[in-house]
């Protein structure tokens, strides 16, 4: 297998395992019961993002069912490049974005995953729009913010790692501010760039 393909496959596998660990064992243990027996059997998820986010979200779909969470459901809204940033999606009039907002308005979403796109549509207020909509209809909604990997072209490993660290620091800063603004709400970081 070529180096780039192997790197992408390994990143994808690591990301799926990280989401499974973060979403279900860590989050579901503290969640309200989803079944009459008092055990959580899965989350209803809405994942919104760009091409560094949605392929891994898609490959994640079978994992909860294979690991004891048979009621897991997910909806993915995927837009390319900057158009998949939270602010760009919020301002979009695309049918799938309208459907995502309508889904949030039903209160049926337990977990929202958003991504990051540098200086485009990824400011605190861009995330707050999605958070406010979700919490207005389900006060127990939880959130994941994903840190995508940087583009590797023409960068040394050290430059690549520095770029990833910068993105991760920016997302952690946003999460810190969201936790202050919404102290009863869970916000997690998925460091895909790692």
C-alpha positions as CSV (number, residue, x, y, z in Angstrom):
1,X,0.0,0.0,0.0
2,X,1.3,3.4,-0.9
3,X,2.4,5.7,2.0
4,X,-0.4,8.3,1.5
5,X,-3.1,5.6,1.3
6,X,-1.8,3.9,4.4
7,X,-1.6,7.2,6.3
8,X,-5.2,8.0,5.3
9,X,-6.4,4.5,6.3
10,X,-4.6,4.7,9.7
11,X,-5.9,8.2,10.4
12,X,-9.4,7.0,9.5
13,X,-9.2,4.0,11.8
14,X,-7.8,6.0,14.7
15,X,-10.5,8.7,14.3
16,X,-13.3,6.1,14.3
17,X,-12.0,4.5,17.4
18,X,-11.6,7.9,19.1
19,X,-15.2,8.9,18.3
20,X,-16.5,5.6,19.5
21,X,-14.6,6.0,22.8
22,X,-15.6,9.6,23.2
23,X,-19.2,9.4,22.1
24,X,-20.3,6.2,23.7
25,X,-18.4,5.0,26.7
26,X,-17.6,8.5,27.9
27,X,-20.8,10.2,26.9
28,X,-23.4,7.5,27.2
29,X,-22.5,6.5,30.8
30,X,-23.6,10.0,31.9
31,X,-26.6,10.2,29.5
32,X,-30.3,9.8,30.3
33,X,-31.5,6.3,29.7
34,X,-32.6,5.6,26.2
35,X,-34.5,2.4,26.9
36,X,-37.0,1.2,29.4
37,X,-34.3,-0.9,31.1
38,X,-32.4,2.3,32.0
39,X,-29.4,1.7,29.7
40,X,-28.3,3.8,26.8
41,X,-28.6,2.0,23.5
42,X,-27.3,4.7,21.2
43,X,-27.4,8.4,20.3
44,X,-29.2,10.2,17.5
45,X,-26.4,12.1,15.9
46,X,-26.1,15.0,13.4
47,X,-22.7,15.4,11.9
48,X,-22.0,18.6,9.8
49,X,-18.8,19.3,8.0
50,X,-16.4,19.2,5.1
51,X,-14.4,16.6,3.2
52,X,-11.9,16.0,6.1
53,X,-14.9,15.2,8.3
54,X,-17.7,13.4,6.5
55,X,-15.9,10.3,5.1
56,X,-14.9,9.3,8.6
57,X,-18.3,10.1,10.0
58,X,-19.7,7.8,7.3
59,X,-17.3,5.0,8.1
60,X,-18.2,5.4,11.8
61,X,-21.9,4.4,11.3
62,X,-21.6,0.6,11.8
63,X,-19.3,0.8,14.8
64,X,-21.8,1.6,17.6
65,X,-24.1,-1.2,16.5
66,X,-21.2,-3.6,16.6
67,X,-20.3,-2.4,20.1
68,X,-23.5,-2.6,22.0
69,X,-25.3,0.5,20.9
70,X,-28.0,-0.8,18.4
71,X,-30.2,2.4,18.5
72,X,-27.4,4.6,17.1
73,X,-28.7,6.8,14.2
74,X,-26.8,9.4,12.4
75,X,-27.4,12.1,9.8
76,X,-24.5,13.6,7.9
77,X,-24.5,17.0,6.1
78,X,-21.4,17.2,4.0
79,X,-20.3,20.3,2.0
80,X,-16.9,20.6,0.4
81,X,-14.0,22.7,1.7
82,X,-14.9,26.0,3.4
83,X,-18.6,25.5,2.6
84,X,-18.6,22.8,5.3
85,X,-17.5,25.1,8.1
86,X,-20.2,25.8,10.7
87,X,-20.8,29.4,9.7
88,X,-20.9,28.7,6.0
89,X,-23.3,25.8,6.6
90,X,-25.5,28.0,8.9
91,X,-25.8,30.6,6.1
92,X,-26.5,28.0,3.4
93,X,-29.9,27.7,1.9
94,X,-29.1,24.1,0.6
95,X,-31.9,21.6,1.1
96,X,-29.8,19.3,3.3
97,X,-28.9,22.2,5.7
98,X,-32.5,23.2,5.9
99,X,-33.3,19.6,6.8
100,X,-30.6,19.5,9.4
101,X,-32.0,22.6,11.1
102,X,-35.5,21.1,10.9
103,X,-34.1,17.9,12.5
104,X,-32.6,19.9,15.4
105,X,-35.9,21.7,15.8
106,X,-37.6,18.3,16.5
107,X,-35.5,17.8,19.6
108,X,-34.6,14.4,18.4
109,X,-30.8,15.0,18.2
110,X,-28.6,13.9,21.1
111,X,-25.2,14.6,19.7
112,X,-24.1,17.3,17.2
113,X,-20.7,17.0,15.5
114,X,-19.2,20.1,13.8
115,X,-15.8,20.7,12.2
116,X,-13.4,23.5,11.9
117,X,-12.1,25.4,8.8
118,X,-9.4,27.9,9.9
119,X,-10.5,31.5,9.6
120,X,-13.5,30.8,7.5
121,X,-16.9,30.2,9.2
122,X,-15.3,28.8,12.3
123,X,-15.6,31.6,14.9
124,X,-17.3,31.3,18.2
125,X,-20.5,32.8,17.0
126,X,-20.7,30.3,14.1
127,X,-20.7,27.4,16.6
128,X,-23.1,29.2,18.9
129,X,-25.8,29.4,16.2
130,X,-25.9,25.6,16.0
131,X,-25.6,25.2,19.8
132,X,-28.5,27.6,20.4
133,X,-30.8,25.9,17.9
134,X,-30.1,22.4,19.3
135,X,-30.4,23.4,23.0
136,X,-33.6,25.3,22.4
137,X,-35.2,22.0,21.4
138,X,-33.2,19.5,23.5
139,X,-31.4,20.9,26.5
140,X,-29.4,17.6,26.8
141,X,-27.7,17.8,23.4
142,X,-24.0,17.2,23.5
143,X,-21.4,18.5,21.0
144,X,-18.2,17.3,19.3
145,X,-15.9,19.7,17.6
146,X,-13.5,18.0,15.2
147,X,-10.0,19.3,14.5
148,X,-9.1,18.2,10.9
149,X,-5.6,17.5,9.8
150,X,-3.7,20.1,7.9
151,X,-2.8,19.7,4.2
152,X,0.7,18.2,4.0
153,X,1.8,19.5,0.6
154,X,5.2,21.2,0.6
155,X,5.5,21.1,4.4
156,X,8.1,19.4,6.6
157,X,6.8,17.2,9.3
158,X,7.6,19.9,11.9
159,X,5.6,22.5,9.9
160,X,2.7,20.1,9.5
161,X,2.6,19.3,13.2
162,X,2.8,23.0,14.1
163,X,-0.1,23.7,11.8
164,X,-2.1,20.9,13.4
165,X,-1.3,22.2,16.9
166,X,-2.4,25.7,15.9
167,X,-5.8,24.4,14.7
168,X,-6.2,22.3,17.8
169,X,-5.4,25.2,20.0
170,X,-8.0,27.3,18.2
171,X,-10.7,24.6,18.6
172,X,-9.8,24.2,22.3
173,X,-10.1,28.0,22.8
174,X,-13.6,27.9,21.2
175,X,-14.6,24.9,23.3
176,X,-13.4,26.7,26.5
177,X,-15.6,29.7,25.6
178,X,-18.6,27.4,24.8
179,X,-18.2,25.6,28.1
180,X,-18.3,29.0,29.9
181,X,-21.4,30.2,28.0
182,X,-23.2,26.8,28.3
183,X,-22.0,25.3,31.6
184,X,-24.6,22.5,31.7
185,X,-23.6,21.3,28.2
186,X,-20.9,18.8,27.2
187,X,-18.4,19.9,24.5
188,X,-15.7,17.5,23.4
189,X,-12.8,17.8,21.0
190,X,-12.0,15.1,18.5
191,X,-8.3,15.7,17.6
192,X,-8.4,14.1,14.2
193,X,-5.2,15.9,13.4
194,X,-3.4,13.7,15.9
